[in-house]
């Protein structure tokens, strides 16, 4: 024991007599981490990790919704472009009645659009356009969706039809929509 005391004295650390003399004062005064401090730091780290995880999930959901909105915009523009290209037969899309809109309803379980009651008459360009729009909506990856194009005859002027297109679909319990207003010039009439 004298050797230990001598080495402690050389280093400037003095040992006391008695039972507490076995633990040097320098070790008693050093601050350390208690179990409580370690638990608090683990809780703080866990909250931070959960926050980062929640931000990542929100980012992925935002990217999916953004992709759906971009695709919906393209589908609606495609439908209107097809109607403009076939404007001399634009009434084929609405079954010769301006009171009836052009409607494409997609259901993921129904992959055959040719038997839908709202489909234009077979053998017309409007029918093949309906099929192409239907498949584009299926390619959006939506379980269901409805595209409605309402035409207003000779509005705003004769030879021009105002077109209002609305694509709506369900995304995680919310109804999402993409709406475009444009005009279709009637060629050859």
ROSEMAR-445381 format. One record per residue (C-alpha): residue number from 0; residue in three letters; x, y negated, z. Coordinates in steps of 0.25 Angstrom, whole numbers, plus 5000, padded with zeros to 4 digits. Layout:
# ROSEMAR-445381
NUM / ALA / X / Y / Z
...
This chain:
# ROSEMAR-445381
0 / UNK / 5000 / 5000 / 5000
1 / UNK / 5012 / 4991 / 5003
2 / UNK / 5016 / 4992 / 4988
3 / UNK / 5003 / 4988 / 4983
4 / UNK / 5002 / 4976 / 4993
5 / UNK / 5016 / 4972 / 4988
6 / UNK / 5012 / 4972 / 4974
7 / UNK / 5000 / 4964 / 4976
8 / UNK / 5008 / 4954 / 4984
9 / UNK / 5018 / 4952 / 4973
10 / UNK / 5006 / 4949 / 4963
11 / UNK / 5001 / 4938 / 4973
12 / UNK / 4989 / 4947 / 4977
13 / UNK / 4987 / 4949 / 4992
14 / UNK / 4980 / 4960 / 4998
15 / UNK / 4973 / 4959 / 5011
16 / UNK / 4973 / 4969 / 5022
17 / UNK / 4961 / 4978 / 5025
18 / UNK / 4951 / 4986 / 5016
19 / UNK / 4949 / 4975 / 5006
20 / UNK / 4964 / 4974 / 5004
21 / UNK / 4964 / 4985 / 4994
22 / UNK / 4957 / 4976 / 4984
23 / UNK / 4966 / 4964 / 4980
24 / UNK / 4959 / 4951 / 4980
25 / UNK / 4962 / 4948 / 4966
26 / UNK / 4952 / 4960 / 4962
27 / UNK / 4942 / 4955 / 4971
28 / UNK / 4941 / 4941 / 4965
29 / UNK / 4941 / 4945 / 4951
30 / UNK / 4928 / 4943 / 4944
31 / UNK / 4922 / 4955 / 4937
32 / UNK / 4909 / 4959 / 4930
33 / UNK / 4898 / 4965 / 4939
34 / UNK / 4888 / 4975 / 4934
35 / UNK / 4878 / 4964 / 4934
36 / UNK / 4886 / 4955 / 4925
37 / UNK / 4888 / 4966 / 4915
38 / UNK / 4873 / 4969 / 4915
39 / UNK / 4870 / 4955 / 4912
40 / UNK / 4880 / 4954 / 4900
41 / UNK / 4874 / 4967 / 4894
42 / UNK / 4860 / 4961 / 4895
43 / UNK / 4865 / 4948 / 4888
44 / UNK / 4872 / 4957 / 4877
45 / UNK / 4860 / 4965 / 4875
46 / UNK / 4851 / 4953 / 4873
47 / UNK / 4861 / 4948 / 4863
48 / UNK / 4861 / 4961 / 4855
49 / UNK / 4846 / 4961 / 4855
50 / UNK / 4845 / 4947 / 4850
51 / UNK / 4855 / 4951 / 4839
52 / UNK / 4846 / 4963 / 4836
53 / UNK / 4833 / 4955 / 4835
54 / UNK / 4840 / 4945 / 4826
55 / UNK / 4844 / 4956 / 4817
56 / UNK / 4830 / 4962 / 4816
57 / UNK / 4824 / 4949 / 4813
58 / UNK / 4834 / 4946 / 4802
59 / UNK / 4831 / 4960 / 4796
60 / UNK / 4816 / 4957 / 4797
61 / UNK / 4818 / 4943 / 4790
62 / UNK / 4826 / 4949 / 4779
63 / UNK / 4815 / 4959 / 4776
64 / UNK / 4804 / 4948 / 4776
65 / UNK / 4813 / 4939 / 4767
66 / UNK / 4815 / 4951 / 4757
67 / UNK / 4800 / 4953 / 4757
68 / UNK / 4797 / 4939 / 4755
69 / UNK / 4807 / 4938 / 4744
70 / UNK / 4801 / 4951 / 4737
71 / UNK / 4787 / 4946 / 4739
72 / UNK / 4790 / 4933 / 4732
73 / UNK / 4796 / 4940 / 4720
74 / UNK / 4784 / 4949 / 4719
75 / UNK / 4775 / 4938 / 4719
76 / UNK / 4783 / 4930 / 4709
77 / UNK / 4784 / 4943 / 4700
78 / UNK / 4769 / 4944 / 4700
79 / UNK / 4767 / 4930 / 4696
80 / UNK / 4778 / 4931 / 4685
81 / UNK / 4771 / 4943 / 4680
82 / UNK / 4758 / 4936 / 4679
83 / UNK / 4764 / 4924 / 4673
84 / UNK / 4771 / 4933 / 4662
85 / UNK / 4757 / 4940 / 4659
86 / UNK / 4750 / 4927 / 4661
87 / UNK / 4742 / 4929 / 4648
88 / UNK / 4735 / 4941 / 4655
89 / UNK / 4735 / 4935 / 4669
90 / UNK / 4721 / 4938 / 4671
91 / UNK / 4724 / 4953 / 4670
92 / UNK / 4731 / 4952 / 4684
93 / UNK / 4718 / 4946 / 4690
94 / UNK / 4708 / 4955 / 4682
95 / UNK / 4703 / 4943 / 4674
96 / UNK / 4697 / 4936 / 4686
97 / UNK / 4704 / 4924 / 4692
98 / UNK / 4696 / 4927 / 4705
99 / UNK / 4704 / 4940 / 4707
100 / UNK / 4718 / 4939 / 4711
101 / UNK / 4729 / 4948 / 4706
102 / UNK / 4732 / 4957 / 4718
103 / UNK / 4743 / 4967 / 4720
104 / UNK / 4742 / 4975 / 4733
105 / UNK / 4753 / 4984 / 4737
106 / UNK / 4752 / 4996 / 4747
107 / UNK / 4765 / 5004 / 4749
108 / UNK / 4757 / 5017 / 4749
109 / UNK / 4751 / 5014 / 4736
110 / UNK / 4762 / 5015 / 4725
111 / UNK / 4753 / 5015 / 4713
112 / UNK / 4748 / 5001 / 4710
113 / UNK / 4740 / 5006 / 4697
114 / UNK / 4728 / 5011 / 4705
115 / UNK / 4726 / 4998 / 4713
116 / UNK / 4713 / 4991 / 4710
117 / UNK / 4719 / 4977 / 4710
118 / UNK / 4728 / 4981 / 4698
119 / UNK / 4726 / 4974 / 4685
120 / UNK / 4721 / 4983 / 4673
121 / UNK / 4730 / 4994 / 4669
122 / UNK / 4738 / 4991 / 4656
123 / UNK / 4739 / 4976 / 4658
124 / UNK / 4752 / 4969 / 4661
125 / UNK / 4745 / 4964 / 4674
126 / UNK / 4744 / 4979 / 4679
127 / UNK / 4759 / 4982 / 4676
128 / UNK / 4762 / 4969 / 4684
129 / UNK / 4753 / 4973 / 4695
130 / UNK / 4761 / 4986 / 4696
131 / UNK / 4775 / 4979 / 4696
132 / UNK / 4770 / 4969 / 4707
133 / UNK / 4765 / 4981 / 4715
134 / UNK / 4778 / 4988 / 4714
135 / UNK / 4786 / 4975 / 4717
136 / UNK / 4777 / 4974 / 4730
137 / UNK / 4780 / 4988 / 4733
138 / UNK / 4795 / 4986 / 4732
139 / UNK / 4794 / 4975 / 4742
140 / UNK / 4793 / 4986 / 4752
141 / UNK / 4780 / 4981 / 4758
142 / UNK / 4770 / 4991 / 4763
143 / UNK / 4759 / 4982 / 4757
144 / UNK / 4757 / 4969 / 4750
145 / UNK / 4747 / 4961 / 4742
146 / UNK / 4750 / 4951 / 4731
147 / UNK / 4738 / 4942 / 4727
148 / UNK / 4740 / 4933 / 4715
149 / UNK / 4728 / 4923 / 4713
150 / UNK / 4727 / 4916 / 4699
151 / UNK / 4719 / 4903 / 4697
152 / UNK / 4714 / 4902 / 4683
153 / UNK / 4719 / 4889 / 4676
154 / UNK / 4724 / 4883 / 4688
155 / UNK / 4730 / 4872 / 4688
156 / UNK / 4728 / 4871 / 4673
157 / UNK / 4722 / 4879 / 4662
158 / UNK / 4732 / 4890 / 4657
159 / UNK / 4738 / 4891 / 4671
160 / UNK / 4734 / 4900 / 4683
161 / UNK / 4738 / 4897 / 4697
162 / UNK / 4743 / 4909 / 4704
163 / UNK / 4744 / 4912 / 4719
164 / UNK / 4752 / 4924 / 4723
165 / UNK / 4752 / 4930 / 4737
166 / UNK / 4760 / 4942 / 4741
167 / UNK / 4757 / 4947 / 4756
168 / UNK / 4762 / 4959 / 4763
169 / UNK / 4763 / 4964 / 4778
170 / UNK / 4777 / 4962 / 4784
171 / UNK / 4778 / 4968 / 4798
172 / UNK / 4764 / 4964 / 4802
173 / UNK / 4764 / 4950 / 4795
174 / UNK / 4758 / 4946 / 4782
175 / UNK / 4768 / 4940 / 4773
176 / UNK / 4765 / 4933 / 4760
177 / UNK / 4772 / 4927 / 4748
178 / UNK / 4763 / 4917 / 4740
179 / UNK / 4766 / 4910 / 4727
180 / UNK / 4758 / 4900 / 4719
181 / UNK / 4761 / 4898 / 4704
182 / UNK / 4755 / 4896 / 4691
183 / UNK / 4753 / 4906 / 4679
184 / UNK / 4753 / 4900 / 4665
185 / UNK / 4743 / 4908 / 4657
186 / UNK / 4751 / 4911 / 4644
187 / UNK / 4742 / 4913 / 4631
188 / UNK / 4729 / 4908 / 4636
